[in-house]
Amino acid sequence: MIASVTRARPRLLFARHFFANPRGIGSMIPSSRRLTQRLLAGVDWPSARVIVEYGPGTGVVTRAILAQMAPDARLYAFEINEDFVAFLRRAIPDPRLTVVHASAETVASALAATGIAHCDAAISSLPFSIMPPRVRLRILAATARVLAPGAAMVGYQYSTRWLRELRRSFGNVAVDFEPRNWPPAFVFTARSGSTPAG
Ligand SMILES: C[S@@+](CC[C@H](N)C(=O)[O-])C[C@H]1O[C@@H](n2cnc3c(N)ncnc32)[C@H](O)[C@@H]1O
């Protein structure tokens, strides 16, 4: 009973914000366990020390990242929704997690402010395909700059429309599909190492 109440609160918070701002949130319910697993399969966990997450929402992916990452690794989660930021800071008191109340566009300057030049993985839940193209391009360019050589940006989308843009920024993009999510989602893994655009 208590567990189902604890699960219901973030779901209600998530749905409320979806109805207030569907394009900003991108999905009515949080990602499924299957989608989260598929998303995180592209990360090299033993070597990842600095990880960034974009769009943690109410934290389903955040919790799964924390469960897999090393005890001495750090996770910086970028979220623009103030209520989600407050919820995450309260609900996930893990000292390895820093919730940054800012757009993913600021990833390079936010990491630089803590003395970090590169990250070993970027994990995105952002609604890239429906966000303003200039914001999307700024996030892709900033991510390509901060990812360590060979490191991956992984993410999911409900459409493959903008993947050509992703390929222009990263060169090396693999696409997978997870049907056990609502809606079913395409999971992408984009690797740095080629020359980033923008
Ligand atoms: C589809 S929800 C994902 C939530 C959760 N990670 C999941 O998988 O269920 C997308 C999230 O991205 C956040 N978001 C949208 N644009 C953003 C941006 N430019 N920077 C950081 N977060 C953003 C939204 O506020 C929302 O919490």
The ligand as a Gaussian input file, in Angstrom:
#p B3LYP/6-31G(d) Opt

LIG

0 1
 C        9.742000      12.763000     -21.310000
 S       10.188000      13.618000     -19.822000
 C       11.329000      12.400000     -19.196000
 C       11.233000      12.124000     -17.732000
 C       11.967000      10.877000     -17.237000
 N       13.391000      10.949000     -17.478000
 C       11.422000       9.631000     -17.895000
 O       12.124000       9.030000     -18.732000
 O       10.292000       9.247000     -17.576000
 C       11.239000      14.926000     -20.445000
 C       11.834000      15.833000     -19.374000
 O       12.738000      16.750000     -20.015000
 C       12.661000      18.008000     -19.348000
 N       13.209000      19.017000     -20.275000
 C       12.662000      19.516000     -21.418000
 N       13.516000      20.368000     -22.026000
 C       14.653000      20.405000     -21.259000
 C       15.913000      21.068000     -21.379000
 N       16.180000      21.899000     -22.397000
 N       16.858000      20.832000     -20.432000
 C       16.601000      19.988000     -19.381000
 N       15.426000      19.343000     -19.205000
 C       14.463000      19.535000     -20.136000
 C       11.167000      18.140000     -19.052000
 O       10.908000      19.101000     -18.049000
 C       10.832000      16.705000     -18.619000
 O       11.052000      16.538000     -17.246000

